[in-house]
Amino acid sequence: MRAEDWDQRYAEQAQWSSGPNELVAELLAGLPPGAAVDLAAGEGRHALWLAERGWRVTAVDFSDVGLDRGRARPGADRVDWVTADVRTWTAAPGSLDLVLVAYLHLPVQEMADLLTRAVGLLRPGGSLLVLGHDVANLHEGVGGPQDPEILHSVGRLEPVARLLDVDRLAQVRRPTPHGIALDALLLGRRPA
Ligand SMILES: C[S@@+](CC[C@H](N)C(=O)[O-])C[C@H]1O[C@@H](n2cnc3c(N)ncnc32)[C@H](O)[C@@H]1O
């Protein structure tokens, strides 16, 4: 989807979710705060949650309408909101303690390129967390994009996982009001 399509989607629908995804919160709650970027931050639910916990957060998304929702939330002044395409946005190599990529869906090669670059932005020991709809969700889960070319899987995340010391690489189940959704998860640290 293009930025204009996301703008329209956000304009039509108020907040999808104000709090962080439960698994993201569980996995990141124990990390010491540092410099983080939330790639494809949307309405900023994770960026705001991280900032509350003392992280210095940059929230990047190409939908200004989505980011505006975040900018209007309490605590928004603690986040650096950047309207940009995540495929071209960059930061100084080795400068980040955390890169979060939640429910961003791009064609397989574009996602692999983005995540490989994301690893390069991490300091040694910095964490990459990727969470998004798994391709198996199409037939065994509920919700999410229906195009198999833009969905995650453990196999598709493996090449990036090989660049990291991996804490978790798995398909995970996420209860929703409509049933169980299947997500793919990668959490790892850039080797020292
Ligand atoms: C499903 S939302 C997820 C938002 C947020 N990460 C969350 O979990 O609440 C996907 C987001 O990806 C953004 N997005 C998609 N492609 C993008 C791109 N190439 N550059 C920047 N943002 C992009 C959309 O604007 C949208 O906000």
The ligand as a Tripos MOL2 file, in Angstrom:
@<TRIPOS>MOLECULE
LIG
   27    29     1     0     0
SMALL
NO_CHARGES

@<TRIPOS>ATOM
      1 C1         -0.3490   -2.2060   10.3520 C.3       1 LIG1
      2 S1          0.4120   -0.6570   10.5790 S.3       1 LIG1
      3 C2          1.4610   -0.9780   11.9730 C.3       1 LIG1
      4 C3          1.7560    0.2620   12.7710 C.3       1 LIG1
      5 C4          2.5730    0.0260   14.0410 C.3       1 LIG1
      6 N1          3.8540   -0.5760   13.7870 N.3       1 LIG1
      7 C5          1.8040   -0.7870   15.0620 C.2       1 LIG1
      8 O1          2.1640   -1.9510   15.3010 O.co2     1 LIG1
      9 O2          0.8270   -0.2530   15.6060 O.co2     1 LIG1
     10 C6          1.5950   -0.6130    9.2320 C.3       1 LIG1
     11 C7          2.2720    0.7400    9.0940 C.3       1 LIG1
     12 O3          3.3190    0.6280    8.1290 O.3       1 LIG1
     13 C8          3.4220    1.8750    7.4840 C.3       1 LIG1
     14 N2          4.1950    1.6790    6.2530 N.ar      1 LIG1
     15 C9          3.9680    0.7590    5.2800 C.ar      1 LIG1
     16 N3          4.9230    0.8440    4.3350 N.ar      1 LIG1
     17 C10         5.7750    1.8280    4.7240 C.ar      1 LIG1
     18 C11         6.9550    2.3920    4.1700 C.ar      1 LIG1
     19 N4          7.4650    1.9460    3.0230 N.pl3     1 LIG1
     20 N5          7.5700    3.4020    4.8420 N.ar      1 LIG1
     21 C12         7.0500    3.8780    6.0060 C.ar      1 LIG1
     22 N6          5.9350    3.3880    6.5860 N.ar      1 LIG1
     23 C13         5.3070    2.3680    5.9560 C.ar      1 LIG1
     24 C14         1.9800    2.3140    7.2790 C.3       1 LIG1
     25 O4          1.8540    3.6850    7.0420 O.3       1 LIG1
     26 C15         1.3630    1.8670    8.6060 C.3       1 LIG1
     27 O5          1.3960    2.9190    9.5340 O.3       1 LIG1
@<TRIPOS>BOND
     1     1     2 1
     2     2     3 1
     3     2    10 1
     4     3     4 1
     5     4     5 1
     6     5     6 1
     7     5     7 1
     8     7     8 2
     9     7     9 1
    10    10    11 1
    11    11    12 1
    12    11    26 1
    13    12    13 1
    14    13    14 1
    15    13    24 1
    16    14    15 ar
    17    14    23 ar
    18    15    16 ar
    19    16    17 ar
    20    17    18 ar
    21    17    23 ar
    22    18    19 1
    23    18    20 ar
    24    20    21 ar
    25    21    22 ar
    26    22    23 ar
    27    24    25 1
    28    24    26 1
    29    26    27 1
@<TRIPOS>SUBSTRUCTURE
     1 LIG1         1 GROUP 0 **** ****
